Amino acid sequence: MAITPLMPVYPRSPVRPVRGEGVYLYGEQGEKYLDFASGIAVNLLGHGHPHLTTAIQEQAATLIHVSNLYGSPQGEALAKRLTDLTFADTVFFTNSGAEAVECSIKTARRYHHSKGNPHKHELVTFSNAFHGRTMATISATDQVKMIDGFAPLLPGFKVVPFDDLEAALAAVDDNTAGFLLEPVQGEGGIRPASHQFISGLRAACDDKDLMLLFDEVQCGVARTGTLYAYEQYGIAPDILATAKGIGGGFPLGACLATEKAASGMVVGTHGSTFGGNPLAMAAGQAVLDVVANDEFLARVRQTGDRLRSALEQMIPNHDHLFEGVRGMGLMLGVKMKSDSRAFVNYLRTRGLLTVAAGDNVMRVLPPLIIEEAHIREFVDALSAAAADYEVPAAAA
Ligand SMILES: *Cc1c(COP(=O)(O)O)cnc(C)c1O
């Protein structure tokens, strides 16, 4: 048999972590890696954070799973906390980002359906978006590698260029339910939307009674220096998908919505066997205990500024490789002049973990708990690696 026991859908690298400690991962042979990838913006508190591991251990010994057939004191408590901290009035818990986006899409469609406008089912979405790998979420992007071979895609999505307000507004017609976007595109190459774009979409939604759906699966949960990125745009969405960092590594996601946006989501319209289980709720609470306060968020902004300027100072020494830095907080991207995937692979051989993204960007997504010494270690090692790196002929 040629196929591997793990379905071979990932180009798995030779890095094989078996243990983690703070900002470091250790491989099978004891190799040490500085982890500035955080499991793709997931391990906000690094590895083995005592508050998170203790919360999970204690909850695991108390109660792991019951069912959404029963009352959920744990779910109510975390939902209350999230609604207190955000624009939202109500929360549906999921186990992943794609499920959180799915719930957001269903919530938007049900809103218009419940208003007697079932034809308003179409979401305007944006080029190079990434919303997950389910049928609905791949239907919401134009990225060929996500959709090739999976036709027929789900109808009801119209993709227009990102950050192009005119194109977004021109795509609205009588069937439009709203807009679905990442305020800071992650997988597509760390692209923050402009303020003018976001406020224009918000105004159009207010004007035409459309739903504004934010996918903050990657940029949410303190990553950009505010609990959610929308806060920095001075507006609020109607529906928001969160996941990745919210469980600190434990599978947890959520769809947050205003009372109005969720008005169609009545008993029987949606569900999840595992969603909102007590163990996931304990992980979510532990993460919020650490990150959801002004002091921690201010530190993320400060650390983000330091990392960004350290990267910017290094770039002129390697301007054959790097073009510039973009992003917000500790969600940073280094735009490269050659294939970022090849360089990210090379960095792994030097003990540095980063993540490639679209548009030849290298994502730099450290745990939010990094300190000055980690920044120095990362930038020094990156600079040394860049000096030794030979751009592969095929990637030039
Ligand atoms: C990772 C990601 C998703 C999908 O999350 P999964 O947990 O892999 O399903 C959706 N949207 C964005 C913006 C993401 O970065």
The ligand as an ORCA input file, in Angstrom:
! r2SCAN-3c Opt
* xyz 0 1
  C      -7.757     28.802     10.420
  C      -8.855     29.645      9.904
  C     -10.153     29.124      9.700
  C     -10.474     27.655      9.845
  O     -10.286     27.185     11.133
  P     -10.258     25.598     11.404
  O     -10.189     25.482     12.885
  O      -9.053     25.061     10.693
  O     -11.513     25.034     10.828
  C     -11.145     29.988      9.299
  N     -10.897     31.291      9.114
  C      -9.674     31.830      9.304
  C      -9.472     33.298      9.109
  C      -8.615     31.026      9.682
  O      -7.389     31.545      9.834
*
